[in-house]
Amino acid sequence: MRKSLYLLGLSLMASTACHAGPAPDNRQARTDEAPAGGDGGFRESADRPFTATPVATFDEPWAMTFIAGGPWALVTQRKGKLMLVDTSSGATHEVGGDVPKVAYGGQGGLGDVVEAPDPDPTDKIHPVYLSWAEAGPGGTRGAVVALADVTINSMAEQIGSLNNLRIIWRQEPKVTGGGHYSHRIVVAPDGKHIFLSSGERQKFDPAQDMAANLGKIIRLAPDGSVPADNPFAGKGGVTAQIWSLGQRNALGLAFDRQGRLWENEMGPQGGDEVNLIERGGNYGWPKVSNGSHYDGRAIPDHAPGDGFIAPKAWWNPSISPAGMAYYNGDLFPQWKDSLLIAALSGQALIRVKIDGDTAAKADHWAMNARIREVETGPDGAVWLLEDGANGRLLRLTPKR
């Protein structure tokens, strides 16, 4: 068992100027705080095959991860608190120790939390990756990933201690603005690599700029070093970290049982996407999109031969996809080989069926609340986090 929590602090570092391009459409842009929108092209599934049971309530929850060997899960709250929840009883405890200071505001704050590879379920110390937004010089901001120990003890006064924080990755450059951090984390099935989503921070052009790691999917070794077989490893610097490019605001990452990496991201006005991520692939933002700019200007659609990888599924009107989980459990056998997507403006849980390298829209269950996160529990139950103040943790089990 590792005695360190790899807290992935995604900090955007001191900036170099972005290339010239379209002026950021921050004022018009749909952020992940947008009001409810349309159904995104799904058939509405009126008869939900599950019962949603509230377990606990949090203040602006963003992400969760289950801890091996027990009923415990860690939940991040955007304002900067890391919470431990007993999923069997609903009891919650605030984690103390080296919890980082976050740059809260806009879409920034404490972000993802993921257990590190090869957890020892008998150990009380669990390594995790944690991401957050941090302030920088001159009004710039970014996101951070670090190393610490989360200690879980049966004695209530000792529950939840975070220690030995070590930052292992930063976005470069740090930029102004409070949107499109992305900072989702996923561990590869073999435990030998971690993948991070790095948003383009509403700056457009960095998504195609190989001298910046904004608007990219990043691949690292578990300790934050750059693998020698990354597609651009020979370029050095932040370019060596890049696995794919042309991403906008990627808020969901998940591996399927074949070891393929799937990503969902918020498009501009319409054009939300599910992508199958390929080594060295370019997904086109901001050159192409199936959506439009917020001021009404058209963006060229994905088209055969344009040199970019088209999405496997997309939505217009938008659903505002957030967290995503791959489901292959036994509790819902009809959902095997599916991606489950949390929808913010869509206020729904969405299922996308995977068949090889294709993805087909399957179900859209209205949840009457903005859904921020979805996770699969150890027993095959599905867990959702509602967005915002008093966001509930819900456990989904088959309807009897």
C-alpha positions as CSV (number, residue, x, y, z in Angstrom):
1,M,0.0,0.0,0.0
2,R,1.4,3.4,-0.9
3,K,1.8,5.7,2.1
4,S,1.2,8.8,0.0
5,L,-1.8,10.4,-1.6
6,Y,-1.0,11.6,-5.1
7,L,-3.0,14.7,-5.0
8,L,-3.0,16.0,-8.5
9,G,-3.0,19.7,-8.0
10,L,-3.7,21.1,-11.5
11,S,-2.1,24.5,-11.2
12,L,-1.9,26.7,-14.3
13,M,1.7,28.0,-14.1
14,A,3.1,31.4,-14.9
15,S,1.8,32.4,-18.2
16,T,3.1,33.0,-21.7
17,A,0.7,34.9,-23.9
18,C,-1.9,32.8,-25.8
19,H,-1.8,33.0,-29.6
20,A,-4.0,35.5,-31.2
21,G,-7.5,34.2,-32.0
22,P,-11.2,34.9,-31.5
23,A,-12.0,37.0,-28.4
24,P,-13.1,34.8,-25.5
25,D,-16.9,34.6,-25.4
26,N,-17.0,34.4,-21.6
27,R,-20.0,36.7,-21.2
28,Q,-22.2,34.7,-23.5
29,A,-20.7,31.3,-22.8
30,R,-22.7,28.5,-21.2
31,T,-20.7,27.5,-18.2
32,D,-21.4,24.5,-16.0
33,E,-23.6,26.9,-14.0
34,A,-26.1,27.3,-16.8
35,P,-29.9,26.8,-16.3
36,A,-31.7,23.7,-17.4
37,G,-31.7,23.0,-21.1
38,G,-33.2,20.6,-23.6
39,D,-33.0,16.8,-23.7
40,G,-30.0,16.8,-26.1
41,G,-31.6,14.4,-28.6
42,F,-32.3,11.5,-26.3
43,R,-35.6,9.8,-26.0
44,E,-36.9,10.6,-22.5
45,S,-37.1,7.5,-20.4
46,A,-40.1,8.1,-18.2
47,D,-40.1,4.9,-16.3
48,R,-36.9,4.9,-14.3
49,P,-35.6,1.4,-13.6
50,F,-34.1,2.5,-10.3
51,T,-34.9,3.8,-6.9
52,A,-32.9,6.9,-5.8
53,T,-32.2,6.9,-2.1
54,P,-30.7,10.0,-0.5
55,V,-27.7,9.1,1.7
56,A,-26.0,12.4,2.7
57,T,-26.0,16.1,1.8
58,F,-23.0,18.3,0.9
59,D,-22.3,22.0,0.1
60,E,-21.4,22.3,-3.6
61,P,-20.1,18.8,-4.1
62,W,-17.9,18.2,-7.2
63,A,-16.5,14.6,-7.1
64,M,-16.3,11.4,-5.2
65,T,-14.3,8.2,-5.0
66,F,-14.8,5.0,-3.0
67,I,-12.0,3.9,-0.7
68,A,-11.0,0.2,-1.0
69,G,-12.0,-2.1,1.8
70,G,-14.9,-0.4,3.5
71,P,-18.0,1.7,3.2
72,W,-16.1,5.0,3.1
73,A,-16.0,7.4,0.2
74,L,-14.3,10.8,-0.2
75,V,-16.3,13.7,-1.5
76,T,-14.9,17.1,-2.6
77,Q,-16.8,20.4,-2.0
78,R,-15.9,23.3,-4.3
79,K,-15.3,25.8,-1.5
80,G,-12.4,23.7,-0.3
81,K,-13.5,21.0,2.1
82,L,-12.7,17.3,1.6
83,M,-15.4,15.1,3.2
84,L,-15.4,11.5,4.3
85,V,-18.8,9.8,4.2
86,D,-19.8,6.4,5.5
87,T,-22.0,5.3,2.6
88,S,-23.7,2.7,4.8
89,S,-25.0,5.1,7.4
90,G,-24.7,8.6,5.7
91,A,-22.4,9.9,8.5
92,T,-20.0,12.5,7.3
93,H,-16.7,13.9,8.6
94,E,-14.6,16.8,7.4
95,V,-11.0,15.7,6.6
96,G,-8.4,17.7,8.4
97,G,-4.6,18.1,7.9
98,D,-3.0,19.4,4.7
99,V,-6.2,20.3,2.8
100,P,-5.2,22.8,0.1
101,K,-6.3,26.4,-0.1
102,V,-8.4,26.7,-3.3
103,A,-9.3,29.5,-5.7
104,Y,-13.1,29.4,-5.3
105,G,-15.3,31.2,-7.8
106,G,-16.6,30.8,-11.3
107,Q,-16.0,27.2,-12.0
108,G,-13.0,27.0,-9.8
109,G,-12.5,25.3,-6.4
110,L,-11.7,21.9,-5.1
111,G,-12.2,19.4,-7.9
112,D,-11.7,15.7,-8.5
113,V,-10.6,13.0,-6.1
114,V,-9.5,9.5,-7.3
115,E,-7.9,6.6,-5.3
116,A,-4.4,5.9,-6.5
117,P,-3.4,2.5,-8.1
118,D,-3.2,-0.7,-6.1
119,P,-4.9,0.3,-2.9
120,D,-4.5,-2.0,0.1
121,P,-8.0,-2.5,1.6
122,T,-6.5,-3.5,5.0
123,D,-4.5,-0.3,5.4
124,K,-5.7,2.8,7.1
125,I,-3.7,5.1,4.9
126,H,-5.0,5.5,1.3
127,P,-3.2,7.3,-1.5
128,V,-5.4,9.5,-3.7
129,Y,-5.2,12.0,-6.5
130,L,-6.8,15.4,-5.8
131,S,-7.3,18.4,-8.1
132,W,-8.1,22.0,-7.4
133,A,-8.0,25.5,-8.8
134,E,-5.4,27.8,-7.3
135,A,-4.7,31.5,-7.5
136,G,-1.6,32.8,-9.4
137,P,0.2,36.1,-9.9
138,G,-1.6,39.0,-11.7
139,G,-5.1,37.7,-11.3
140,T,-4.3,34.4,-13.1
141,R,-5.7,31.1,-12.0
142,G,-5.1,27.4,-12.6
143,A,-5.7,24.0,-11.2
144,V,-3.3,21.7,-9.1
145,V,-2.6,17.8,-8.5
146,A,-0.5,16.7,-5.3
147,L,0.8,13.8,-2.9
148,A,-0.7,13.1,0.6
149,D,-1.9,10.5,3.0
150,V,-5.6,10.1,3.9
151,T,-5.8,8.2,7.1
152,I,-9.1,6.5,8.0
153,N,-9.6,5.2,11.5
154,S,-12.6,3.8,13.3
155,M,-12.2,6.3,16.1
156,A,-14.3,9.3,15.1
157,E,-11.8,11.9,16.4
158,Q,-9.1,10.4,14.1
159,I,-11.2,10.0,11.0
160,G,-10.0,11.8,7.9
161,S,-6.5,13.2,8.0
162,L,-4.7,14.5,4.8
163,N,-0.9,14.7,5.0
164,N,2.3,14.8,3.0
165,L,0.9,17.0,0.2
166,R,3.1,17.0,-2.9
167,I,2.1,18.7,-6.2
168,I,3.0,16.5,-9.2
169,W,1.4,18.4,-12.2
170,R,0.4,21.9,-13.2
171,Q,-1.4,23.4,-16.2
172,E,0.7,25.8,-18.2
173,P,0.3,28.7,-18.6
174,K,-1.8,30.2,-15.9
175,V,-4.4,32.5,-17.4
176,T,-7.1,34.9,-16.2
177,G,-10.7,33.9,-16.0
178,G,-12.6,31.4,-13.9
179,G,-13.9,28.8,-16.4
180,H,-13.0,25.5,-18.2
181,Y,-10.5,24.1,-15.7
182,S,-11.8,20.5,-16.5
183,H,-9.2,18.8,-14.1
184,R,-10.8,15.3,-14.2
185,I,-8.5,12.4,-13.3
186,V,-8.7,8.7,-14.2
187,V,-6.3,5.8,-13.5
188,A,-5.5,3.4,-16.3
189,P,-6.8,-0.2,-15.7
190,D,-3.2,-1.5,-15.4
191,G,-2.4,1.1,-12.8
192,K,0.7,2.2,-14.7
193,H,-0.6,5.6,-15.9
194,I,-2.9,8.4,-15.0
195,F,-4.8,10.6,-17.4
196,L,-6.0,14.2,-16.7
197,S,-8.3,16.5,-18.6
198,S,-7.0,20.0,-18.9
199,G,-9.5,22.6,-20.1
200,E,-8.7,25.4,-22.5
201,R,-9.8,28.0,-19.9
202,Q,-12.2,29.7,-22.4
203,K,-9.2,30.9,-24.4
204,F,-9.9,28.9,-27.6
205,D,-6.4,28.7,-29.3
206,P,-4.4,27.0,-26.5
207,A,-6.3,23.8,-27.4
208,Q,-4.3,23.6,-30.6
209,D,-1.1,25.1,-29.2
210,M,1.5,22.4,-28.5
211,A,3.5,24.7,-26.3
212,A,0.6,24.8,-23.7
213,N,-1.1,21.9,-21.9
214,L,-4.5,23.6,-22.0
215,G,-7.2,22.0,-24.0
216,K,-5.5,18.6,-23.8
217,I,-5.7,15.1,-22.3
218,I,-2.6,14.5,-20.3
219,R,-0.9,11.2,-19.7
220,L,1.5,10.8,-16.7
221,A,3.2,8.0,-14.7
222,P,1.6,7.6,-11.2
223,D,4.3,9.8,-9.7
224,G,3.7,12.6,-12.2
225,S,6.7,11.9,-14.4
226,V,6.3,11.8,-18.2
227,P,6.2,8.4,-19.8
228,A,8.8,7.9,-22.5
229,D,6.2,6.4,-24.9
230,N,3.9,9.5,-24.9
231,P,3.3,10.6,-28.5
232,F,5.1,13.8,-28.1
233,A,7.6,12.8,-25.5
234,G,10.6,13.7,-27.7
235,K,9.5,17.4,-27.8
236,G,10.2,17.9,-24.0
237,G,8.5,20.4,-21.7
238,V,4.8,20.4,-21.3
239,T,4.4,19.1,-24.9
240,A,5.7,15.8,-23.7
241,Q,2.8,15.4,-21.3
242,I,0.1,15.6,-24.1
243,W,-1.8,12.5,-25.1
244,S,-4.5,14.2,-27.2
245,L,-5.4,17.8,-28.1
246,G,-8.3,19.9,-29.4
247,Q,-10.4,19.5,-26.2
248,R,-12.7,22.3,-24.8
249,N,-13.9,21.6,-21.3
250,A,-13.6,17.9,-20.6
251,L,-15.5,17.0,-17.4
252,G,-15.7,13.2,-17.7
253,L,-13.1,10.5,-18.2
254,A,-13.6,6.7,-18.0
255,F,-12.0,3.5,-19.2
256,D,-14.1,0.7,-20.6
257,R,-13.4,-3.1,-20.0
258,Q,-11.3,-3.2,-23.2
259,G,-9.0,-0.5,-21.8
260,R,-10.3,2.3,-24.2
261,L,-10.4,5.8,-22.8
262,W,-13.7,7.7,-23.2
263,E,-14.1,11.4,-22.6
264,N,-17.1,13.8,-22.5
265,E,-16.8,17.5,-22.9
266,M,-19.0,20.6,-23.0
267,G,-19.2,22.1,-26.4
268,P,-20.0,25.8,-27.1
269,Q,-23.7,26.6,-27.9
270,G,-24.7,23.0,-28.5
271,G,-22.2,20.4,-29.6
272,D,-21.5,18.6,-26.3
273,E,-19.5,15.5,-27.1
274,V,-18.5,12.0,-26.2
275,N,-15.1,11.0,-27.6
276,L,-13.0,7.9,-27.9
277,I,-9.6,9.2,-27.1
278,E,-6.7,8.1,-29.4
279,R,-3.0,8.4,-28.8
280,G,-1.9,11.7,-30.4
281,G,-5.4,12.5,-31.7
282,N,-6.7,16.0,-32.5
283,Y,-10.4,16.5,-31.6
284,G,-10.7,19.8,-33.4
285,W,-11.6,22.6,-30.9
286,P,-11.8,25.5,-31.7
287,K,-11.4,24.8,-35.5
288,V,-14.5,22.5,-35.7
289,S,-17.5,21.8,-33.5
290,N,-21.0,20.6,-34.0
291,G,-22.1,23.6,-32.0
292,S,-22.0,27.4,-32.5
293,H,-20.4,30.4,-30.8
294,Y,-22.6,32.1,-28.3
295,D,-22.8,35.3,-30.3
296,G,-24.3,33.3,-33.2
297,R,-21.2,32.9,-35.3
298,A,-21.0,29.5,-37.0
299,I,-18.2,27.0,-36.4
300,P,-17.4,24.5,-39.1
301,D,-19.0,21.1,-38.3
302,H,-16.9,17.9,-38.0
303,A,-16.6,16.5,-41.5
304,P,-14.8,13.6,-43.1
305,G,-11.3,14.5,-44.2
306,D,-11.0,17.6,-42.1
307,G,-8.0,16.1,-40.2
308,F,-9.9,16.0,-36.8
309,I,-11.5,13.1,-34.9
310,A,-15.2,13.4,-34.8
311,P,-17.2,12.7,-31.6
312,K,-18.9,9.3,-31.2
313,A,-22.0,11.0,-29.9
314,W,-23.0,14.6,-29.6
315,W,-25.9,16.8,-28.4
316,N,-27.6,19.9,-29.6
317,P,-29.3,21.4,-27.6
318,S,-26.8,21.0,-24.8
319,I,-27.0,18.7,-21.8
320,S,-23.8,20.1,-20.1
321,P,-22.1,16.8,-19.4
322,A,-20.2,16.6,-16.1
323,G,-18.9,13.4,-14.4
324,M,-18.9,10.1,-16.3
325,A,-18.6,6.5,-15.2
326,Y,-18.3,3.2,-17.2
327,Y,-20.8,0.6,-16.0
328,N,-20.2,-3.1,-16.3
329,G,-21.7,-4.3,-13.0
330,D,-24.3,-7.0,-12.2
331,L,-26.8,-4.9,-10.3
332,F,-28.1,-3.4,-13.5
333,P,-27.2,-6.1,-16.1
334,Q,-29.1,-4.2,-18.8
335,W,-26.6,-1.4,-18.5
336,K,-23.4,-3.4,-19.1
337,D,-20.9,-1.8,-21.4
338,S,-22.4,1.6,-21.0
339,L,-21.2,5.1,-20.1
340,L,-23.3,6.8,-17.4
341,I,-23.1,10.6,-17.7
342,A,-24.1,13.3,-15.2
343,A,-26.0,16.1,-16.9
344,L,-26.0,19.6,-15.4
345,S,-28.3,21.8,-17.5
346,G,-30.0,18.6,-18.7
347,Q,-30.8,17.7,-15.1
348,A,-30.5,14.0,-15.9
349,L,-28.6,10.8,-15.7
350,I,-27.8,9.7,-19.3
351,R,-26.8,6.3,-20.6
352,V,-24.7,5.8,-23.7
353,K,-24.3,2.2,-25.0
354,I,-20.8,1.2,-26.1
355,D,-20.4,-1.3,-28.9
356,G,-16.8,-1.7,-30.0
357,D,-15.6,1.8,-30.9
358,T,-19.1,3.2,-31.4
359,A,-21.4,4.9,-28.9
360,A,-25.2,5.1,-29.2
361,K,-27.5,7.2,-27.1
362,A,-29.7,4.9,-25.0
363,D,-31.5,6.5,-22.0
364,H,-32.2,9.9,-20.5
365,W,-33.6,9.8,-17.0
366,A,-34.9,13.1,-15.7
367,M,-33.6,13.7,-12.1
368,N,-35.2,17.1,-11.5
369,A,-31.8,18.4,-10.3
370,R,-28.5,19.3,-11.8
371,I,-26.3,16.2,-11.6
372,R,-22.6,16.9,-11.0
373,E,-21.0,13.4,-10.5
374,V,-21.7,9.7,-11.2
375,E,-19.8,6.8,-9.8
376,T,-20.2,3.0,-9.6
377,G,-20.0,1.5,-6.2
378,P,-18.3,-1.7,-5.2
379,D,-21.6,-3.6,-5.2
380,G,-22.7,-2.3,-8.6
381,A,-25.0,0.4,-7.2
382,V,-24.8,3.8,-9.0
383,W,-24.1,6.9,-7.0
384,L,-24.9,10.4,-8.0
385,L,-24.0,13.8,-6.6
386,E,-26.4,16.7,-7.1
387,D,-24.9,20.1,-7.9
388,G,-25.0,23.2,-5.7
389,A,-25.8,24.0,-2.1
390,N,-27.5,21.1,-0.3
391,G,-26.5,18.7,-3.1
392,R,-27.5,15.2,-2.2
393,L,-25.6,12.0,-2.5
394,L,-28.0,9.5,-4.1
395,R,-27.7,5.7,-4.2
396,L,-29.4,4.1,-7.2
397,T,-30.6,0.5,-6.9
398,P,-32.9,-1.6,-9.1
399,K,-36.6,-0.8,-8.7
400,R,-38.4,-3.7,-7.0
